[in-house]
Amino acid sequence: MTTPRTGRRNAAPLEAHLGFWLRFVSNHVSTRFQKLLEAEGVSLTEWVALRTLLGQEGVSHTQLIEALGMTKGATSKVITRLQDKGLAERWLADGRSREQVLALTASGQLLVPRLAALADANDQHFFGHMPSEQRDGLLALMQGLVQHHQLRELPTH
């Protein structure tokens, strides 16, 4: 609709945009989960790294960089923090090469399921009131958007 005085189209209110509502809900879901993680001494980025390493026997530094969608230097800092916390370790792939291999320590392997339970509880907090068909449908819609737009990087911030 154009206004008579300016001839410009009226901009739709924020609330008329699906992206607004996706971001609104996402921010609240992420912020609550981030607080739950911080209470356990782990950042969201560290959680993604820990979850990526779970069940893997030696993930390359390059694989973790791709999973986190971060630079080599930023990923190295995450790994260092996880090492300092005793949750992950790294070593050279063949003892001589420059390629690093990463894995969870025993403490890291014990922590990840606890953190995953926090993620489940957070989902339950926000989506538990919905019938399972709606939750499944919403999940399928979000996965369809990811596939359609070929989104690859994991959300870490």
C-alpha positions in Angstrom: 0.0 0.0 0.0 1.4 3.4 -0.9 0.9 6.5 1.2 -0.6 9.5 -0.6 1.8 12.1 0.7 5.1 10.3 -0.1 4.1 7.7 -2.7 6.2 5.2 -0.8 5.1 1.7 0.1 4.4 1.1 3.7 6.9 -1.3 5.3 5.4 -4.3 6.8 5.8 -4.5 10.6 8.5 -6.8 12.0 5.8 -9.1 13.3 4.7 -9.8 9.7 8.0 -11.5 8.8 8.7 -15.2 9.4 12.4 -14.4 9.8 11.6 -12.1 12.8 9.7 -14.9 14.6 12.4 -17.5 13.8 15.1 -15.2 15.2 12.9 -14.3 18.2 12.4 -17.9 19.2 16.0 -18.9 18.3 17.5 -16.2 20.5 15.5 -17.3 23.5 16.2 -21.0 22.9 19.9 -20.3 22.4 20.2 -17.9 25.3 18.7 -20.3 27.8 20.8 -23.2 26.6 23.9 -21.0 26.7 23.2 -20.2 30.4 22.7 -23.9 31.2 26.0 -24.7 29.5 27.8 -21.9 31.3 26.6 -23.3 34.6 28.6 -26.4 33.6 31.6 -24.3 32.7 31.3 -24.8 28.9 30.6 -22.3 26.1 28.2 -23.0 23.2 31.2 -23.3 20.9 32.9 -25.8 23.2 29.7 -27.8 23.4 29.6 -28.1 19.6 33.2 -29.1 19.5 32.7 -31.7 22.3 29.6 -33.1 20.5 31.5 -33.3 17.3 34.3 -35.2 19.0 32.0 -37.7 20.8 32.3 -41.2 19.5 35.1 -40.3 17.1 38.6 -41.8 17.2 40.8 -39.0 16.3 39.2 -36.1 14.5 41.5 -34.0 12.4 41.9 -30.3 13.2 40.6 -29.6 9.7 37.4 -31.6 10.3 36.8 -29.7 13.5 37.4 -26.4 11.7 34.8 -27.4 9.1 32.3 -28.5 11.8 32.7 -25.2 13.8 32.8 -23.0 10.8 35.6 -21.0 12.4 39.1 -20.1 11.4 42.1 -22.3 12.2 43.2 -19.9 14.9 39.8 -19.6 16.6 39.4 -23.4 16.5 42.8 -23.9 18.0 41.8 -21.6 20.9 38.6 -23.7 21.5 40.7 -26.9 21.5 43.2 -25.3 24.0 40.3 -24.3 26.3 39.0 -27.9 26.2 42.5 -29.2 26.9 42.9 -26.8 29.8 39.6 -28.1 31.2 40.8 -31.7 30.8 38.0 -32.5 28.3 39.9 -33.0 25.1 43.4 -33.9 23.9 45.4 -33.5 20.7 48.5 -35.1 19.3 50.2 -35.2 16.0 48.7 -37.7 13.5 51.7 -39.9 13.0 53.9 -38.5 15.7 55.9 -36.4 13.1 53.5 -34.7 10.8 52.0 -31.3 11.4 48.4 -32.6 11.2 46.8 -32.7 14.6 44.3 -35.3 15.8 41.7 -34.5 18.4 39.7 -36.7 20.8 37.8 -36.4 24.0 39.4 -37.4 27.3 37.5 -39.8 29.7 36.2 -36.7 31.5 35.0 -35.2 28.2 33.2 -38.5 27.3 31.4 -38.4 30.6 30.4 -34.7 30.3 28.9 -34.8 26.8 25.9 -37.0 27.7 25.2 -34.6 30.7 25.3 -31.6 28.4 23.1 -33.5 25.8 20.5 -34.0 28.6 20.6 -30.2 29.1 20.0 -29.7 25.4 17.0 -32.1 25.6 15.7 -30.3 28.7 16.0 -27.0 26.9 14.1 -28.4 23.9 11.4 -29.7 26.2 11.1 -26.3 27.9 10.4 -24.5 24.7 8.7 -27.2 22.6 7.4 -29.7 25.1 3.9 -28.2 25.1 3.5 -29.0 21.4 2.0 -32.3 20.2 4.7 -34.6 18.8 3.3 -34.3 15.3 3.8 -30.5 15.4 7.3 -30.9 16.8 8.2 -33.4 14.2 6.7 -31.2 11.5 8.6 -28.2 12.7 11.8 -30.2 12.8 11.2 -31.4 9.2 10.5 -27.8 8.0 13.7 -26.5 9.5 15.7 -29.5 8.1 14.0 -28.8 4.7 15.2 -25.2 4.8 18.7 -26.2 5.7 18.7 -28.7 2.8 17.1 -26.3 0.3 19.6 -23.5 1.0 22.5 -26.0 1.5 23.4 -24.5 4.8 26.5 -26.2 6.2 28.0 -24.4 9.2 26.8 -25.3 12.6 25.5 -22.5 14.8 28.2 -21.8 17.4 27.3 -18.2 18.4 
